[in-house]
Amino acid sequence: MDNAELAALALDIAREAGALARSGQAGVRIAGTKSSPIDLVTEMDQACEQLIRERLAASRPGDGFLGEESGEAVSDAASDCRWIVDPIDGTVNYVYGLPQWAVSIAAERQGVVVAGAVVAPALEEEYLGVLGQGSWRLAGGDRERLVCSQQTELAQALVATGFGYRRERRVEQGRVISALLPEIRDIRRCGAAAVDLCYVAAGRVDAGFERGLNPWDRAAGGLIATEAGARMGGLSEAPASEAMTLCAPPALYEALDRRLSALGATAPED
């Protein structure tokens, strides 16, 4: 498969997993917690990831896999592809009946994300990206090419962010937000990092940043955003990582990078 075919496969499987998740949202059952008592995992998270793994294995036997719920499986020698999956990004929203959650599936080749799909069933939106070819929003039968915001002024920027689940991290994130908020247009807190990144791609927010994102949180949405013209990375030329993921138009990226670095947004807190 070429990268566009990988993206199409990711989209098809994400649609199926999204339909399964949406059908069970009203009767969702908590299966446990992860990093803290408020970091939820549901039975549907697990069921959707199992469905995704089975569909990928049927279509692409031998590919590697990295999933939020079931961990990692290494690809065999004949495959150059690994799938990075978040079966329900925004689980707390999902549990509370809010619409901002999504299925995120990305394909990575030789360490580079080359295709990605983010399907948000309750929002009735789908996002698709292919390395070097662009990214699109699909809704109601329409296919819209994505172009990120052209905002350059920090003071005029609408900025998305999210918060971790451990108390110590939240204290630090609150400190950073309280200092940054007077210097920007406003903050938006969606509750699903993949959706935030797609909103950067679509220009619905000017930028987004968050500490604590894992590869499955940012892989597909990050490709969709960068293919729409945004830049994604960490602070001070670092790559995007759990320490910090920042996504913004290039000129605005530099301003946010400087300000977040000055605020010690990636300083150890626990």
N, C-alpha and C positions, 0 to 999 in steps of 0.2 A: 504494500500500500504506500502511496505517496502521502504527504502531510495533509492534503485536502481530504483524502479518503479516511485518514485517521480522525480528522475533525468530524466528518460525517458520521463515522461509527460512534464517536464519543457523544454526538448529539442524539443519535437514535437511542442509545442505551440510557443516556440521562433522561430522555423523555419517558422511557418505560419506568425507570426508577422513580421519577418525579410523580408519575401517575399513581404508582403504588403508594408512595408516601402521602400524597394528597388524599387518597381514598381512606387512609387510616388516621388522618389528623384528628378527627373528632373523638376517636376512642383511644388516643395515644396512651401508652403505658411506659412508665419510667423503668428502665432496666438497671440503672445504677448511676454512679457519679465517677468523675475522673480526677482532675487536679484539686478539686475542693468539693464540699457538700453542695455547692450551687452550680457546679459544672456538670450538666446532665447528659446522660446518654439514654436513648429510648430503644425499645425493641424494634422500632421501625428503622432507626439508624443501622442496626445490625442486619435487618432483613434486606434493606436497600443495598448495603455494601455486598452482601452475599449474592444478590441478584446481579449486580454489576460485575463482580468477579466471575460469575458463571458465564455471563454473556461475552465478556472479554476472552475468557479461556476458550470458548467455543469458536470465536472468530479469529483469535490471535494466540494459539497455543504456543507456549514458550516465552511469551513476553513477561517482563517483570511487573511487579505491582507494589504500590505503596498506598495503603488506605488508613484512614483515621482510626477505624474500629478494629481491623484485623491485622494491621502491621504490614510487614514487607515480605515479598517473595522475589528472589533474584531471578533474572531472566536466564534462559539457557544460552549456550554458546552461539546458536544460530540467530538469535534475536538482538537487535540494537535498540529495542523499545521498552520503556517502562511507563506504566500508567499510574497517575497520581490522582487519588480519589477522595473526595469528601462527600459521603452519601447524603447527609443533610447538614449543610452549613447554615448556622442559625438555629440550632436545636432548641434553645430557650424560647425563641419566637414561635417555633413550631409547636412546642408544648402549650404555650399560652394562646394559641389560635391566631397569632399574628401572621400576616402574609409574607413578611420579608425573610424567606428562607429559600435555599436553592440546592440543587444537585450540581456538583462541580467535578468534571472529569477532564484531565489533561494527559497528553502523550508527550513523553520526553525521549529524545534521542541523543545519546552521547552527552548527557548532562544538560541539554538545551531543550526547553519546552517548545514544541513545534506545532501543537494543535491543542485546542481547548474548547470546551462547551460548558456553559453555565445555564441551567434551566431552572426558572423560578415559577413553578406551576400556579401558585396562588396569586401571583402578580400577572400571570398569563404573558410572560416574556421569556425569550430565549436569547442567548448571546453566544457567538461563535467567533473563533479566531484561528488563523493559519499563519505561521511564521512567514514573513516576507510578502504576504498576499493581502493582509488587511483583517478587519474585524467587522462584525455586523450584529445588529439587533433584529430579531425576528418576532413579529407580533401580528396577529390577525391576518396572516397571509402576506404581510409586507416584509420586505428585507431592506433594512436601512444601513448604509455604510456609516461606521462610527468615526467621529473626529472629536478629540478631546477639547476641552476649554482652551481658549487662547489668553486666559487671564495671566497677567504678569505682576499685578500689584498685590502684595500680601494683605494689605488693608481691605481689599475688595474680594478676598477669596472666601468661598464657602467650602469648608473643610470637613470631611468625614473622618471619624475615628471610632475606636472601640476600646473596651476595657477588659483586662484579664479577670480571672476568677479568684486569685489569691489576694487576701487583704493587703499584704505588703506591697504588691504591685499596684493595686488600686490607689493606695495612698500616694505613690509616686506619680501615677498617671493623673490623678486629680490635681496635684501640684503643678504639673506641666500645663494642663488645660487651663487652670485658673490664671496662669501667667500669659498664655497665648491668646485667650479669648478676647481681651480688649484690643488686640492688634490685628484681628481679622474680621471679616463680615459676620461670620457665625460658625457654629459647630453643628454637624448632623451626626446622630448616632443611630445607625440602621439596625445593628445587631447581627449582621452577616457580612463577613469580610469579602466574600466572593461577589456579593451584590454591590458593596461599596466600590470595588475595583471596576465593575461593569459601569457603575454610575460615573466614575471618573472617565471611562472610555466614551460614554455618551454625552459628557459635558453637563450632567445633572448636578454634579458637584465639581468644584475646581480642582480639588486635591483630596488625598486620603493618606492617613498614616496610622500605624498601630504597632505597638510592641506585643510580642508573644505569638505572632502568626507562624504556623507550621507550613511546610511545603504544600500540603493539601488545601490550606486556606487560600493560598495566593497563586498557585500554579496556573490554573485556567484563567482566572480573572486578571492576573498580571499580564499574561500574553494578550488577552483581549484589549487591555488598556494600552500596552506598548504598541500594538498594531494600530491603535487609534491616534498615535502620536505622543503619548505620555512617556515619561521616564519612570522607571521603578528601580529602587535600590535601597541601601541603608544610608546612614549618615557618614559624612566625611569620606566619600568614595568607597565605602564598604558595600558589599552586595546585600541584597534583601535577605533578612534572616530573622530568627526569633528575637534578636536584639532590637531590630527596627525594620519595618517595611514602610517606605515612603513612595507615593505614586502621585505624579503631578506633571503638568506641562513643563518642558525644560526650564524656562525662565523662572517660573514659580517654584519649581523644585529647588533651585539654588537658594532662594530666599527662605523657604521652609527649612532646608537643610541647615543653613546658618543659624536660624532662630532655635530650632530644636536642639542643635548641638550646644548652643550657648546655655540652654535650659537644662542640660544634662539628661536629655530624654532617654538615653540608653544607660544611665548610671546604674550600677548594681543596687538592688534594694532589698535583697533577701539572701 
